[in-house]
Amino acid sequence: MPDFRAPPFLRAHIRDTLAFYAPHGFDSTGGFYHAYRDDGTVFDPLIRHLVSSCRFVFNYATAYRAFGDRADQTRTAHALRFVRDVHRDPVRGGYDWTLKWRHGAGGAPSMKIDVDATRHAYGHAFVLLAYAHATLAGLEEARPLIGETFALIERHFWDAAGQLYADEAGGDWTLRAYRGQNANMHMTEALLAAYDATKEIPYLQRAITVAENITVRQAALTHDLIWEHFDTQWQVDWDYNKDDPSNLFRPWGFQLGHQIEWAKLLLQLERRVNAVPQLAAQASWMLPRARALYDAGMGPGWDAQYGGVLFGMAPDGTICDSDKYFWVQAEAIAAAARLARRTGESRYWDDYDRLWTYCWAHFIDHTHGAWYRILRRDNSKIDALKSPPGKTDYHTMGACHDVLTALDEVKR
């Protein structure tokens, strides 16, 4: 086995994973392709998903900052233009959720068709994240778009009464009834990136508000665990998607990976808040809550028989979805490393090592590169579609970047 804690291994794994997308990914007419089989070939050349479009910006921006290859900065700019020029609706504002990008024939321009104009806070969080990381990668044209996007999100999604973000609107910006924690979790991630890119404290203050309201206030309604679904008054909706525990964006049950992902985000938030004297007093709850949420995910989630972290747990504590998802394992790796560095406790490094050992054996494709998306409980493959729309290995490469950052932060 490699030395999973060694920076050279982590950097090499980022490069190897990103290389999976290189042979077939770049679309010279705009953006990157979004639908890959296990061998890297594209199974749908038309589909474009807002989340994938933004995650390609993140992938290449973070690669450029890590390795300094100008080609990655150029790819970042190419991905950024597709978000701005194609997903964005210049008439009504906001960004289209999905579309098909039809290549022009005979010299005709490419165009978008079959547009789903639903406005998702989750998707707009990734737009904010993309603009922030593009700015951090030296694309100054993205800097003013951070404030513009934040203002758009505040105007259309901020629920002042609930002090959280609403979830979904139609193309005319009429809000729908559903409220969810997932959009708020990724909004917190995006707000931290916006703060990193601008050093403007309001982004950090809003991240504190959202994080505390989800991980403390809302969790208090559901046994101190993070539930996914709420009504317009932010009361728990126990039945939303009860018959669909594997729904891609809104599964029923406690997502064990989200308990762990929030643990990681709280540690990222704590570090930034502690560095701002006027905010530091607000950080005291973050580490204890991060530890509790991590244990709440890893405790019932770790599969002692087959390895890996299971996906979903019902309110009665039974597992309602025993599949293994790539992003859950990746977020657990990042959270374990951050907790190990933050606390000095060896148990977190033990988790880190066993997670990597499991993923190295089962999730990582050592022939073609990148990570498989979903495995059954016994670690058999679900299908041969490694990276359908929405994936892009943002979680896996992001975890490696995050571990490298945690290791470097301790040195400083």
C-alpha positions in Angstrom: 0.0 0.0 0.0 1.2 3.6 -0.6 1.9 5.9 2.3 -1.6 7.6 2.3 -0.4 10.4 4.6 2.5 11.4 2.4 2.1 14.6 0.4 3.8 13.1 -2.7 1.1 10.4 -2.8 -1.7 12.8 -2.4 -0.4 15.1 -5.2 0.1 12.1 -7.5 -3.4 10.9 -6.8 -4.9 14.3 -7.7 -2.9 14.2 -11.0 -3.9 10.6 -11.8 -7.6 11.3 -11.1 -7.6 14.5 -13.2 -5.9 12.6 -16.0 -9.0 10.4 -16.3 -10.9 13.3 -17.8 -8.2 14.5 -20.1 -8.5 12.3 -23.2 -12.2 12.8 -23.8 -13.2 15.7 -21.5 -12.4 19.0 -23.3 -15.2 20.3 -25.6 -13.7 23.0 -27.8 -17.1 24.5 -28.5 -17.6 25.1 -24.7 -17.0 23.6 -21.4 -16.3 19.9 -20.7 -18.3 16.8 -21.3 -20.2 15.5 -18.3 -20.9 11.8 -18.8 -18.2 9.2 -18.7 -18.1 5.4 -18.7 -15.5 3.5 -16.7 -13.0 3.7 -19.5 -13.3 7.4 -19.8 -15.3 7.5 -23.0 -18.3 9.8 -23.2 -21.8 8.2 -23.2 -23.8 11.4 -23.6 -22.1 14.2 -25.4 -25.0 16.6 -25.1 -25.9 16.8 -21.4 -24.6 19.6 -19.3 -25.4 19.9 -15.6 -24.8 23.1 -13.6 -23.1 21.3 -10.8 -20.6 19.5 -13.1 -19.9 22.7 -15.0 -19.0 24.4 -11.8 -17.0 21.5 -10.4 -14.8 21.5 -13.5 -13.9 25.1 -12.6 -13.1 23.9 -9.0 -11.0 20.9 -10.3 -8.8 22.9 -12.6 -8.5 25.9 -10.4 -7.3 23.9 -7.4 -5.0 21.9 -9.7 -3.5 25.1 -11.0 -2.9 26.4 -7.4 -1.3 23.1 -6.4 0.9 22.5 -9.3 1.3 25.8 -11.2 0.6 24.4 -14.6 -0.7 27.2 -16.8 -2.7 24.7 -18.9 -4.8 24.1 -15.8 -5.5 27.8 -15.5 -6.5 27.9 -19.1 -8.9 25.0 -18.5 -10.3 26.8 -15.5 -11.1 29.8 -17.8 -12.6 27.6 -20.4 -14.9 25.9 -17.8 -15.7 29.3 -16.3 -16.9 30.8 -19.6 -19.4 27.9 -20.0 -20.9 28.6 -16.6 -21.1 32.3 -17.3 -22.1 32.4 -20.9 -24.2 29.3 -21.3 -25.8 28.3 -17.9 -26.5 31.9 -17.0 -29.9 33.3 -18.0 -29.1 36.9 -19.0 -32.8 37.9 -19.1 -34.3 36.5 -15.9 -31.0 36.1 -14.0 -29.8 33.0 -12.3 -28.3 29.8 -13.8 -30.1 26.9 -15.6 -29.9 23.6 -13.8 -29.5 21.3 -16.9 -29.4 21.7 -20.6 -28.2 20.0 -23.8 -25.3 21.6 -25.7 -25.9 20.8 -29.4 -22.9 21.3 -31.6 -23.5 23.4 -34.7 -23.3 21.6 -38.0 -21.7 23.1 -41.1 -20.2 26.0 -39.2 -23.3 26.9 -37.4 -22.8 28.0 -33.7 -23.5 25.6 -30.9 -26.6 26.2 -28.9 -28.4 25.1 -25.7 -31.6 23.2 -26.0 -33.9 21.2 -23.6 -33.3 23.6 -20.8 -34.4 22.9 -17.2 -34.6 26.5 -15.9 -35.3 25.4 -12.3 -33.3 27.6 -9.9 -31.6 25.5 -7.2 -29.9 27.0 -4.3 -27.6 24.0 -4.3 -26.6 24.8 -7.9 -26.1 28.5 -7.2 -23.9 27.6 -4.2 -21.6 25.9 -6.7 -21.7 28.9 -9.0 -20.4 31.0 -6.1 -17.8 28.3 -5.3 -16.6 28.3 -8.9 -16.2 32.1 -9.1 -14.3 32.1 -5.8 -11.9 29.4 -6.8 -11.4 30.9 -10.3 -10.4 34.1 -8.5 -8.1 32.2 -6.2 -6.5 30.7 -9.4 -5.7 34.2 -10.7 -8.7 34.8 -13.0 -9.5 38.4 -12.0 -12.5 38.5 -14.3 -14.2 36.2 -11.8 -13.7 38.5 -8.8 -16.7 40.8 -9.3 -18.9 37.8 -10.1 -18.5 36.6 -6.4 -20.3 39.7 -5.1 -22.8 39.6 -7.9 -23.7 35.9 -7.3 -23.9 36.4 -3.6 -26.3 39.3 -4.0 -28.4 37.1 -6.4 -28.5 34.3 -3.9 -29.4 36.6 -1.0 -32.2 38.2 -3.0 -33.9 35.1 -4.2 -33.0 32.3 -1.7 -32.3 33.8 1.7 -35.1 33.1 4.2 -34.8 35.8 6.7 -37.3 34.2 9.1 -35.5 30.9 9.1 -32.1 32.4 8.8 -31.2 29.8 6.2 -31.5 29.4 2.4 -34.6 28.2 0.7 -34.0 25.4 -1.8 -35.7 25.8 -5.1 -37.5 28.2 -7.4 -39.0 28.1 -10.8 -37.5 30.0 -13.7 -39.6 33.0 -12.7 -38.0 32.9 -9.2 -41.2 31.8 -7.5 -40.0 29.8 -4.4 -41.3 26.3 -3.9 -42.2 24.8 -0.6 -39.3 22.4 -0.1 -36.5 23.3 2.4 -33.4 21.3 2.7 -30.1 21.2 4.6 -27.9 20.1 1.6 -28.1 23.4 -0.2 -27.2 25.1 3.1 -24.2 22.8 3.6 -22.8 23.6 0.2 -23.6 27.2 0.6 -21.4 27.2 3.7 -18.6 25.7 1.6 -19.1 28.3 -1.0 -19.1 31.2 1.5 -15.8 30.0 3.0 -14.3 30.0 -0.6 -15.8 33.5 -1.1 -14.1 34.7 2.1 -10.8 33.1 1.1 -10.9 34.9 -2.3 -12.0 38.3 -1.0 -11.2 38.4 2.8 -14.6 40.1 3.2 -15.9 39.2 6.7 -19.6 39.2 5.9 -19.1 36.0 3.9 -17.6 34.4 7.1 -20.4 35.8 9.3 -23.0 34.3 7.0 -21.2 30.9 7.0 -21.3 30.9 10.8 -25.0 31.6 10.9 -25.9 28.9 8.4 -23.6 26.3 10.0 -24.9 26.9 13.5 -28.5 26.9 12.4 -28.2 23.6 10.6 -25.8 21.7 12.8 -27.1 22.9 16.2 -30.6 24.4 15.9 -32.1 22.2 13.3 -30.2 19.1 14.5 -31.7 19.6 17.9 -35.1 18.7 16.3 -33.8 15.3 15.1 -31.8 13.7 18.0 -28.8 16.0 17.3 -28.3 14.5 13.9 -28.6 16.3 10.7 -31.9 15.6 8.8 -32.2 16.5 5.2 -35.8 17.7 4.7 -38.0 20.4 6.1 -41.1 22.4 5.4 -41.4 26.2 4.8 -41.3 26.8 8.6 -38.1 24.7 8.9 -40.1 22.0 10.7 -38.9 18.4 10.1 -40.5 16.5 7.2 -40.0 12.9 8.2 -41.7 11.5 5.1 -40.2 13.4 2.2 -38.9 10.9 -0.4 -39.5 8.1 2.1 -40.0 5.7 -0.8 -36.8 6.9 -2.5 -33.9 6.5 0.0 -31.4 6.5 -2.9 -32.6 9.8 -4.6 -29.5 11.5 -6.0 -29.9 14.9 -4.4 -32.7 14.4 -1.8 -32.6 10.9 -0.3 -34.7 9.9 2.7 -33.0 9.1 6.0 -30.0 10.4 7.8 -27.2 10.6 5.3 -24.2 9.4 7.2 -21.8 11.1 4.8 -23.4 14.4 5.5 -22.8 14.1 9.3 -19.1 13.6 8.4 -19.0 16.3 5.7 -20.4 18.8 8.1 -17.6 17.8 10.6 -15.0 18.7 8.0 -16.7 22.0 7.2 -17.0 23.0 10.9 -13.2 22.5 11.3 -12.6 24.6 8.2 -14.9 27.3 9.5 -13.3 27.2 13.0 -9.9 27.8 11.6 -11.0 30.9 9.7 -13.1 32.3 12.5 -10.3 31.9 15.1 -8.1 33.9 12.8 -10.5 36.9 12.9 -10.3 38.6 16.4 -13.8 40.1 16.3 -15.3 36.7 15.4 -13.1 34.3 17.4 -15.5 34.1 20.4 -18.1 32.5 18.1 -15.9 29.4 17.4 -16.1 27.6 20.7 -18.9 25.2 19.7 -17.4 24.1 16.4 -14.8 21.5 17.4 -17.1 19.7 19.9 -19.9 19.6 17.3 -17.5 18.4 14.6 -16.4 15.6 16.8 -19.9 14.6 17.6 -21.1 14.6 14.0 -18.1 12.7 12.8 -18.8 10.0 15.4 -22.5 10.0 14.5 -21.6 9.2 10.9 -18.6 6.8 11.3 -20.1 4.9 14.3 -23.1 3.4 12.6 -21.7 3.9 9.1 -18.6 1.8 9.1 -19.2 -1.6 7.6 -17.2 -4.0 9.8 -17.8 -6.9 7.3 -17.0 -5.4 3.9 -15.4 -2.1 4.8 -16.4 1.4 3.8 -19.0 3.8 5.1 -22.7 3.0 4.4 -25.0 5.6 2.9 -28.4 6.0 4.7 -29.8 5.4 8.2 -33.5 5.5 9.1 -34.7 7.4 12.2 -34.8 4.1 14.2 -31.1 3.6 13.7 -31.4 0.8 11.1 -29.5 1.1 7.7 -32.0 2.1 5.0 -29.4 2.3 2.2 -26.4 0.0 2.4 -24.7 1.1 -0.8 -21.3 2.7 -0.7 -20.9 6.1 -2.4 -17.6 7.5 -3.5 -18.2 11.0 -2.0 -19.0 9.6 1.5 -15.6 7.8 1.6 -13.8 10.9 0.3 -15.4 13.3 2.8 -14.6 10.8 5.6 -10.9 10.8 4.6 -10.8 14.6 4.7 -12.7 14.9 8.0 -10.5 12.2 9.7 -7.3 14.0 8.7 -8.5 17.3 9.9 -9.7 15.9 13.2 -6.4 14.1 13.6 -4.4 17.3 13.0 -6.8 19.4 15.1 -6.9 17.1 18.2 -3.8 15.0 18.0 -5.8 11.9 18.6 -4.5 8.8 16.9 -7.9 7.2 16.4 -8.6 9.6 13.6 -5.4 8.7 11.8 -6.5 5.0 12.3 -9.8 5.8 10.6 -7.9 7.7 7.8 -5.7 4.8 7.1 -8.5 2.2 7.0 -10.6 4.4 4.8 -7.8 4.9 2.3 -7.0 1.2 2.4 -10.6 0.3 1.7 -10.9 2.8 -1.2 -7.5 1.8 -2.7 -8.8 -1.8 -2.8 -12.4 -1.1 -4.0 -13.2 2.4 -5.2 -10.1 3.5 -7.2 -9.8 2.2 -10.8 -6.2 1.4 -11.1 -6.6 0.7 -14.8 -8.4 3.8 -16.2 -8.1 6.2 -13.3 -10.6 8.1 -11.0 -13.1 6.5 -8.6 -16.1 4.4 -9.2 -19.3 6.2 -8.2 -21.4 3.6 -6.3 -20.7 0.1 -5.0 -23.1 -2.3 -3.4 -22.5 -3.3 0.2 -20.4 -6.2 -0.9 -18.3 -3.8 -3.0 -19.6 -5.1 -6.3 -20.1 -2.5 -9.0 -23.6 -1.0 -9.7 -22.9 -0.2 -13.3 -20.1 0.9 -15.7 -20.9 4.6 -15.6 -18.0 6.1 -13.6 -18.8 9.8 -13.8 -22.4 10.7 -14.8 -23.5 14.3 -14.6 -22.8 15.8 -11.2 -19.7 13.8 -10.3 -16.4 15.0 -11.9 -14.4 13.6 -8.9 -14.7 16.9 -7.2 -15.1 15.2 -3.8 -12.1 12.9 -4.3 -9.6 15.4 -5.5 -11.0 18.0 -3.1 -10.3 15.5 -0.2 -6.7 15.2 -1.3 -6.3 19.0 -1.5 -7.9 19.3 1.9 -5.6 16.8 3.6 -2.6 18.6 2.0 -3.9 21.9 3.4 -4.4 20.4 6.8 -0.9 19.1 6.8 0.5 22.4 5.7 -1.6 24.4 8.2 0.0 22.5 11.1 3.5 23.3 9.9 2.6 27.0 9.9 
